[in-house]
């Protein structure tokens, strides 16, 4: 599909949910997960690549960024889940 201009012209975004699995499974259980970053190089430049994570330790985030071959224009959006109206 990625070789099809008809497909890629309609694609605007690739999102990976549970992106921590790239690090956790990419070395042993699912080696292909560790190579998913090469997909970015196959996509036309107009297609953005997003990773969704709920919580991730810094060392796993660094590993995911390394495996995805992140560029200098990468943007990290970090939001807290601390809400004053939600408490236990």
For each residue, the residues with C-beta under 8 A, 3 or more apart:
1: 4 7 8
2: 7 8 39 42 43
3:
4: 1 7 8
5: 8 9
6: 9 10
7: 1 2 4 10 11
8: 1 2 4 5 11 43 44 47
9: 5 6
10: 6 7
11: 7 8 14 43 47
12: 46 47 48
13: 47 48 49 50
14: 11 39 43 47 48 49 50
15: 50 51 52
16: 19 22 36 49 50 51 52
17: 52
18: 21 52 53
19: 16 22 51 52 53 56 64
20: 23 24 53 56 60 64
21: 18 24 25 26 30 33
22: 16 19 25 26 33 34 36 51 63 64 67 68
23: 20 26 27 60 63 64 67
24: 20 21 29 60
25: 21 22 28 29 30 33 34
26: 21 22 23 30 31 32 33 34 35 36 67
27: 23 31 34
28: 25 31
29: 24 25 33
30: 21 25 26 33 34
31: 26 27 28 34 35
32: 26 35 36
33: 21 22 25 26 29 30 36
34: 22 25 26 27 30 31 67
35: 26 31 32 38 67
36: 16 22 26 32 33 39 67 68
37: 40 67 68 69
38: 35 41 42 69
39: 2 14 36 42 43 49
40: 37 43 49 68 69
41: 38 69
42: 2 38 39
43: 2 8 11 14 39 40 47 49
44: 8 47
45:
46: 12
47: 8 11 12 13 14 43 44
48: 12 13 14
49: 13 14 16 39 40 43 68
50: 13 14 15 16
51: 15 16 19 22 64 68
52: 15 16 17 18 19
53: 18 19 20 56 61 64
54:
55:
56: 19 20 53 60 61 64
57: 60 61
58: 61 62
59: 62 63
60: 20 23 24 56 57 63 64
61: 53 56 57 58 64 65
62: 58 59 65 66
63: 22 23 59 60 66 67
64: 19 20 22 23 51 53 56 60 61 67 68
65: 61 62 68 70 74
66: 62 63 69 70
67: 22 23 26 34 35 36 37 63 64
68: 22 36 37 40 49 51 64 65
69: 37 38 40 41 66
70: 65 66 74
71: 74
72:
73:
74: 65 70 71
75:
76:
77:
78:
79:
80:
81:
82:
83: 86
84: 87
85:
86: 83
87: 84
88:
